[in-house]
Amino acid sequence: MAKARVRSYFGYDKVPGTIFIGTTPSQIVNTVNYYRNERGQDIAMPAKGEIIRLDEINITACFPLAKVDHNIEARVKPNVIFWVNANAFDYVQQVAANYEELKRGDLYKFQTLRLFGLFFLPEDIMKAVRKYDWKKHQTQIDEWMGVRKADLQEAERRGILRRID
């Protein structure tokens, strides 16, 4: 049996805090141009050799107060993995369900915590996130969110955290 061909991707990470990933270098260039021309942002065009081929893509999705061991691995494509914390589980699915609204140039905007970067992703990755079987993780996520809720309530009881109304 022939091995399935794995799609190649290209990446550009010279804009601080931002990673552009495309199926072609031109998708990245067109998205940078979009921000320069349509949004008036002073972003340098990628220089020759700055857009590189990527063998594997790993994207972390989580929000503040995450438990570091409460992550699922969602391999949405053979070489594209989303590491999704329980506290971003619903958000990732919501973004994927409506990704068309996030088109910027030739790519789609994806972000959770700034610490992990702002990503611009090609449509085939966004479609793969939408199509991924998230239900297989639901029981584990529900268990982790129960632990998270109990931990937050205990932190609030101890005065470590405080609700702001």
KAKAWO-V673592 format. One record per residue. N is the residue number from 1. RES is the residue in one small letter. PSI is psi in whole degrees, -180 to 180 (none if undefined). D_CENTER is the distance of its C-alpha to the mean C-alpha in Angstrom with 2 decimals. Layout:
n = {N/N}
res = {RES/RES}
psi = {PSI/PSI}
d_center = {D_CENTER/D_CENTER}
This chain:
n = {1/2/3/4/5/6/7/8/9/10/11/12/13/14/15/16/17/18/19/20/21/22/23/24/25/26/27/28/29/30/31/32/33/34/35/36/37/38/39/40/41/42/43/44/45/46/47/48/49/50/51/52/53/54/55/56/57/58/59/60/61/62/63/64/65/66/67/68/69/70/71/72/73/74/75/76/77/78/79/80/81/82/83/84/85/86/87/88/89/90/91/92/93/94/95/96/97/98/99/100/101/102/103/104/105/106/107/108/109/110/111/112/113/114/115/116/117/118/119/120/121/122/123/124/125/126/127/128/129/130/131/132/133/134/135/136/137/138/139/140/141/142/143/144/145/146/147/148/149/150/151/152/153/154/155/156/157/158/159/160/161/162/163/164/165}
res = {m/a/k/a/r/v/r/s/y/f/g/y/d/k/v/p/g/t/i/f/i/g/t/t/p/s/q/i/v/n/t/v/n/y/y/r/n/e/r/g/q/d/i/a/m/p/a/k/g/e/i/i/r/l/d/e/i/n/i/t/a/c/f/p/l/a/k/v/d/h/n/i/e/a/r/v/k/p/n/v/i/f/w/v/n/a/n/a/f/d/y/v/q/q/v/a/a/n/y/e/e/l/k/r/g/d/l/y/k/f/q/t/l/r/l/f/g/l/f/f/l/p/e/d/i/m/k/a/v/r/k/y/d/w/k/k/h/q/t/q/i/d/e/w/m/g/v/r/k/a/d/l/q/e/a/e/r/r/g/i/l/r/r/i/d}
psi = {133/141/136/139/132/128/139/149/161/149/153/121/29/-2/119/128/8/138/122/130/128/164/-18/154/-32/-30/-40/-49/-44/-35/-40/-44/-40/-47/-34/-48/-43/-32/-5/26/142/79/129/140/144/132/161/129/-9/-23/119/157/138/130/-37/147/127/123/126/134/116/169/171/156/31/145/123/-22/11/59/142/152/118/99/94/-22/163/-33/22/116/130/126/106/120/152/-34/-6/4/-52/-39/-47/-42/-39/-42/-46/-38/-27/29/-27/-30/-14/15/130/106/-124/-1/175/134/134/126/142/-101/138/-31/-35/-3/160/125/145/119/151/161/-35/-32/-43/-41/-38/-37/-42/-43/-21/145/84/-26/-28/-16/-5/-42/-45/-43/-44/-41/-48/-40/-32/-43/-44/-44/-44/-42/-42/-39/-40/-41/-38/-42/-39/-8/9/-38/153/135/141/118/none}
d_center = {32.87/30.77/27.35/24.56/23.33/19.82/18.24/17.95/15.20/15.75/14.00/15.17/14.48/17.70/16.54/16.19/12.82/11.21/10.11/11.23/10.97/13.67/16.10/18.81/19.42/20.81/17.54/16.37/19.86/20.05/16.90/18.34/21.63/20.30/19.37/22.72/24.86/23.46/22.04/24.54/22.22/23.75/21.20/22.93/22.84/21.69/24.85/26.11/24.46/21.37/19.19/19.01/18.56/15.77/16.96/13.85/10.11/8.52/5.01/6.00/5.55/9.06/11.69/15.15/17.78/15.63/17.78/16.57/18.00/16.48/13.47/13.33/12.44/11.21/12.39/11.55/13.59/16.07/14.22/10.50/9.45/6.77/8.56/8.63/11.28/13.94/13.59/10.12/11.25/12.82/10.34/7.61/10.80/12.11/9.44/9.94/13.61/13.94/11.60/14.88/15.36/12.48/14.15/15.01/17.48/16.53/12.70/10.26/8.58/5.11/5.52/6.83/9.37/10.72/11.66/8.39/8.35/7.68/6.17/8.51/8.30/11.53/12.83/13.50/9.95/9.42/12.84/12.23/9.60/12.34/15.05/13.94/16.56/14.97/18.60/19.41/17.53/18.98/22.07/20.36/17.93/21.08/22.96/20.46/20.22/24.03/24.18/21.84/24.10/27.17/25.94/25.17/28.57/30.27/28.75/29.92/33.32/33.71/32.87/29.82/27.68/29.15/28.21/28.54/30.05}
